[in-house]
Amino acid sequence: MKRTIPLTLFIFLVLMAGCATAPVQKEPIIPAKRSVEQYAIPEKQQAFYVYDPWESMNRRIYNFNAVFDQYVFLPVVRAYEFVLPGFAQTGVSNFFNNLTEINNLMNSLLQFKAAKFFTTIGRIACNTTVGLGGLIDVATHEGARRVDEDFGQTLGFYGLDPGPYLVLPILGPSDLRDTGGLVVDTVVYSLMMNQLIAELDMDDSDEAILSYSLTGLYAIDKRHKESFRYFMTGSPFEYSLIRKLYLIKREFQIAN
């Protein structure tokens, strides 16, 4: 009994201290009008959001491209660079740049970019004649810089959205709109190339060999001019980084 009284007194004092320090609710609690989810930034408004519904497939193609580039494409490019001296490599690049001006000309016209249209006409005339068929880029030395316009930019100029992001085998980053534009540009370039080859009045077999050879050389030259190397950006999120940079680049090109 003597032990029970002090214990009871101790418990009573603890309860009184707790009541003395407990906060007093002066105003009624007002329930939140919005949920936490409503304050979160929607996915489509996030800085690095990209519409990529085929991401799983795109990542597999991206990895395939990296392997192909390392073990097939780059060794061929390095052999090309070893065999051809620097001035010859420059001549090849100038030659194909002159041929692809046809796409710049067509798309500048479709976008009503008069300055770029007439600049391209001047470049073609100058480089094809004075520049020995485009082997020498005389126009750039004269101040007429090359403009790059493609049918994907033309579609964007007329308000067509890029659509889903898409990684193309070997060719790399693209989107649905630009892939369609690439098909159109390739057809225009091929028609012009075939017409030029036909003017040489060669046998059909020789024309086919020349056509395939030029196509292969064009691909090698294009990769030769591209400094990008897969998985060399230093970022653990390279796929997402390249994806975002590609779309930013395209938005800038369309706007200009």
Secondary structure, DSSP 8 states (H G I E B T S, - for coil): -TTHHHHHHHHHHHHHHHHHHS----S-----SS-HHHHS--GGGSTT----TTHHHHHHHHHHHHHHIIIIIHHHHHHHHHHS-HHHHHHHHHHHHHHTHHHHHHHHHHTT-HHHHHHHHHHHHHHHHTTTTTTS-HHHHTT-------HHHHHHHTT----SEEEETTTEEEEHHHHHHHHHHHHHHHHHHHHHHHTT---HHHHHHHHHHHHHHHHHHHHHH----TT-SS-TTHHHHHHHHHHHHHHHHHH-
